[in-house]
Amino acid sequence: MLHPLPPVLEILASLSLPRPPQPEECTSRRNSYELTLSILVLIGIIVSYLPQHFRIIHKGSSDGLSPWFLLLGCLSTSWSFFNILILQWRSIRCCAITSAGRCLESTLSIAQLFVQSVLFTLIFALYLIYFPPHKKINPLVRKCRLFCLPSRSFTWAISLLFAKIIAGNVVVSTVITTILLASVHNSIERHSAWTLVWAGFLGIASVLLTMIQYIPQILETRFRKSVGALSIPMMLMQTPGAIMLTVSLALSPGANWSTWLPYAFAAVLQAVLLGMCLYYHFRTRRLGLTSFHTAETTPLLTVHGKQMHDSVGRDEERQERVKPEGRIGSPLVAHVAVPNTGMGSGS
């Protein structure tokens, strides 16, 4: 005779052996137009990020990118992914009983946000790898030799801090989402209250971050008055692509306003940043400057009367500088060519 399991064991058994979804619960809601649009958006996301990756690697510098912009972007795209992962958890579970084509069709929106999150985080990784070496040092330590100050510059220090925040966010969000999704195995149609609260928090937080995400980069570009490492081709593709992504996400089964609204705000802010970059791009070309030129270009080193400027690929902009009164033994003393009079040379 079998004895009933205690309530605690029944709960654990239900979590480890979830009820499989039924075929009638896994009907697809996408038509051919929506499917084509979703596939094009996914391809567009991948293609649009490649110019930014290539530009940073090709130029060998990430100068001009705002770390605050990258932090907010990484957090926003990550939270948007976890938001839609929860809201479309049923579509993922249906992959156990549907064909591969039907599974891909129903999870395209999840794939879109996952790919976007990964590619944007890759920009931040390249930003750290190709961070200008001379900007890692505190300028006061370099110029005034005040070694009692922190050796790292403020921008490099917060960039390393942001890297830890982004990594911690991925770990914490994954753990919380996994625990909460484990409680909805036996209720494929309805999420628990805590799961919906978590999904709502992720969506609202993503909205708020997206609303301010481009503001630091807009300010950085305005201060520099140059494009820097930003890729104009990427923004030319992503600005209209953000509109298509918004429409695609709004038509996705199970998605609500918290999923697509961040990308509606992003489209407007991307358009503003794109307009600024186009203006400064043609402005610097007209003035004969490079895209890494800044409004306040400062020297890095002064060696034997030559001033090396803080620019990428601008060796031709080195200017001669002569110090009128130098001390004996100083490396800044101007080298003056003295004609050979023959005195003392024949002894």
N, C-alpha and C positions, 0 to 999 in steps of 0.2 A: 504494500500500500504506500503510495507516494504522499509525502507530507508537503503542504504548501510552504514556499520559501518565505522567510521573513521579509518585511517591506524593504529593508535596506538592500538585501540581496536581489530582490525583484528589480529595484532601480538599476543596480549595477548590471544585471543581466540584460535589461532593456537597452542600456548604453552600449554594451559590447555586442549585442545581437539586435541591431535595429531592424524594424520592419521594412522590407524592401518596398519601393514605390510601385504603384500599380500602373499598368499601361495607360488607362484613361486619365491618370493624373499627369502624364507627361506629353500631352499634346502640344505641338508647336504652334505658336501664335504669329510667326513671321511669314509675310508673303515674299514673293520673289524680289520686289522692289526693296523692301527693308533688308533682306539678306544681302543683296548686291551693295547697298549703301554701307552696311556694316563691314563687309569685306574691304571695300574701298577705303573706309576710314582706318581700318587696321593697317593696311598697306601704307596709307598716307602718314600715319603716325611714325612708322619705322623709317620711311624715306625722309621725313621732315627733320628728324633728329640727326641724321648722318652728317649734313653740312656743318653743324655745330661741333660734333666730335672731330671731324676732319680739320676744321679751322684751328682748333686748339692744338691738335697734334702737329699740323703743318707749320703753324707759326711758332710752335714751341713755347707758347705763353698763354696764360689765362688772364692776363692783365685786362681790366675793364669790366670783368664780371663782379657783380656784387654778392658777397657771401650771404647777406640777408635774403636776397632774391633766391639764391639756391636753396637755402634752408627752408624757406616758406614753400618753395616749389616741391621739394622732396617730401615734406610733411603733408602737403595738400594732396599730391598725387597718391601717396601711400594710403592716406585715410579714405580717399575716394575709392580706391581698390578694395579695401576691407569693407567699406559700406556696401558696395554692390555685390561683394562676395556673400555677405549675409543675406541681402535681399533676394538674391538669386541662388540661394543654397539648394532649393528644390531642383533647379535645372541641372546642377552638378550631380545630385543624387540620381536623377533620371538617366544619366549616362550609363548606369549599371544595367539598364534593360533596353536601351535604345541603340540604334546603329551609330557608327562613328560620325557619319554625316549629320545625323539629327543632333548628336551631342555637340558637335562643333557649331551647328547653327544656333543652338540655344545658349551657348556660353560665349558667343563672340564679344558681347559687351564686357564680360569679365576679362577676356583676353586683351581687349583694347586698353583697359585701365591698368592691367598688369604690365603690359609692354611699355606703356607710357611711364609708369612709375620706375621701371628698371632703367629705361633710357635716360630719364631726367636725373636719376641718381648717378648714372654713369658720367653725366656732365660734371657733377660735383666731384666725383673721383678724379676726373681729368683736371679739374680746377686745382685740386690739391697737388697732383703730380707735377703740373706745369706752372705752379705758382712762381712768379718771378723771384729768384733767389735773393736779390738785393732788397726786396721788400719784406723779407722775413726778419730783417734786423731792425731793431729800434733805431730810428734816425738820430735820436739824441745820443745814443751810444756810438753810432758811426761817425757823427760829425763833431760832437763835443767831447767824446771819449769819457762819458760819465758812466763808468762801468758799474756803479752802484744801482743803476736802473735795470729793469728787466731787459734781457737781450733780445727777446722776441718782440716784433712789432705788434701793434694792437690788432691789425687786420689778420695777421697770420695766427695770432693766439686765439681769436674768436673763430677762425676757420677750423682750427683743430678741435675747439670745443663743439662747434656745430657738427663735426664729423661724429663725435661721440653721441650727440643728441640724436642724430639720424639713425645710427646703429641701434641705440637703445630703443628708439621708437619702433623699429621693425620687430625687435624681439618682444617687447611688451604687447604690441598690437597683435602679433601672431599668437601669443599665449592666451590672451583674453578672448580673442575670437574663437580659437580652438575649443576652449572650455565652454563657451556659451553655445557654440554650434553643436557640441555633444549633447546638450539638453533638448535639442529639437529633432533628434533622430526619429522618435516615434510619433511625431506630429508634423508630417510633411507639409501640411497646408498652413499651419499656424506656428509662429515663433513665440518663444517665451517673452514675458514682459521685459526681463533684463536684456535679452538679445535685441529687442526693438529699441530699448533705451540706448544701448551701445551703438547700434547702427545710426540712430538719430544724432547722437553726439558726434560720431565720425562725420556724418554728412554736414551738420551745422558748422563744425570746426573747419572742415574743408572749404565751406563757403566763405567763412570769415578770412581764412588765410589767403584764399584766391583773390578776394577783394583787395587785399593789401600786398599781394605777392609782387606785383610789378612796380609798386611805388619805389622801393629801394633802388631797383635797376634804372628806373626813369630818372631818379635823382642823381645816381652815379653817372649816367650818360650825360645828363645836363651839366654836371660839374666838370666832367672831363672835356666836354664839347668834341667828342670823338666816339667812334664805334667801339674801338678796342677789339676784344676777342669775340664779341657778339657776332653771330652769323646772320646777315640780312637774308640770304636765301632760306634759312630755316624759318624766319619770321614771315617771309612772303608765302610760304606754304602753310604755316600753322595758323595764321590769322583767319583765312577762309576755312581751313580745316577745323578750327574750333567751332565754327558754326555748324558744319556737318556733324561733328561729334556730338554737339548738343542735341541736334535733331535725332540722331541715332540712339542716344541714351534715353531720350524722352519716349521713344517708341519701344524701348526694351520691356519685355514682360517682367513685372515685379518691381521695376524701378519707379521712384517717385521724384518729387522736386528736389530733394536733397542730393540726388545723384547728378542731375544735369545742370542745376543752377550755377555751380561753380564755373562751369565751362562757358556759360553765357557771359559772366563777368570777365572771364579771361579773354574772351574775344574782343571786348571793348578795350581793355587795357593793353592787349597785344597790338591793337591798331594804333594806339597812342605811341607806344614804344617804337613801332615800325616807322611811323612818320618821323620821329626824332632821328632815328638812325639813318634814314634816307637823306634827311636834310644835312646832317653832319658828314655823311659820306661824300656827298657832292661838294660840300663846303671845303673839306680837307683836300679833295682832289683839285679844286679850283685854286687853292692856296699853295699847292705843291707839297703838301704834308702827307704823312702816312696815317693809316687808320688808328695807330697807337699813339699818335701825338696827343698831348694833354695841354690844357690851358696853362698849367704851371709846371713846365718841364724842368726838373732839377738835375744837377750833375751828380754822377755816382763817384767818379774818381777824378783826380787831377794829377796826371803823371807827366812830368817834364814839360809843363806848359800846355798840355792837351786836355781839353775838357770833354769827358765822355758823358753823354746825355742818357737819361732814363727813358729809352725807347727801344722797341724791338726792331731789329733790322735797320737801324738808322746810323750806321757807322759813318755815312757821308756827312752827318750833321755835327761831327766833332769840331769844335772851334778852338782856335789858339787863344791862350790866356797867359799873359805875362804879368808876374807879380813885381811891381816896381821896387819894393824894398824887401828883400829876402834876407834871411839870416844865414850865416855860414853853416853849411851842412844840411840845410833844409832842402827837401826834394822839390820844393815849389820855386826855387830860385830859377830865374829864366836863364836859358843857355844862350849866350851871345857868342857869335862867331868872331874870334879875334884874328886879324890877319897875321900871318907869320912874317916877322921882321928879320928872322935869322938870328936874333940875339939869344945866346945861350944854347944854341943848337949844335954848335960845332965843338964844344968843350969836351 
